[in-house]
Amino acid sequence: MLEWDDMEVVTMRRCLPLVMVLVSLAGLVALADCGCAPQQDAGVPPCFTAVWTCETVLFQLVVPGEYITASGSPLPPLIAGWRIEKMDGTVVFQKLFPDVPLGAWYQMVWDQRDLSGHVVAPDYYRLVVQTTSGGDVTAFVQVVQRPSLFSCTPTCLRSRACVPACGALFLAVERGGSTGCDCSLTLFFSLPCGCH
């Protein structure tokens, strides 16, 4: 006759295969990540901020305290201008402040338009902020086309975080609101796949 402790062992032995299957399935789902994990391809920057098409891109120069002590200058660098480039170096958009450079407090806004006022195509772009004494400071954005209502792909938007060197100038990049360049009414839904 089985006692209570023996029944627990038998129950645990029956449940162990089920638990193993569930753990394996959870692991496969985590590894698959719904097919939206970023791939490192040629021409893809190592880190970037992803934004949807027709979203503004907000960016600001960050001057850490260590930069001031390392540079020996009591004043932080000023912003002489900024530009957006394609990955091949072609200038897409540019703003210059030659007469009166601006302070690091200045927040730059790019509405994903080129110098002619046309909306840029989905791709990778380089943000370049020209400073008076710190050289050019760069960051990257990926403009991603939103999937249509009838798309079978998950609506994933994933960035790769950059870790700036200690004491180095860097750009803080954020997603902004809609630029109003998309006039169509589109409904979006996404599968729960852990993408951000």
ABEGO torsion letter per residue (X at the ends): XBBAAAAAAAAAAAAAAAAAAAAAAAAAAAAAGGGABBBBBBGBBABBBBBBBGBBBBBBBBBBAAAAAAAGBABBBBBAEBBBBBAAGBBABBBBBAABBBBAABBBBBAGBBAAGBBBBBBBBBBBBBBAAAEBBBBBBBBBBBBBAABABBBBBBBBBBBBBBGBBBBBBBBBBBAGABABBBBBBBBBAGBX
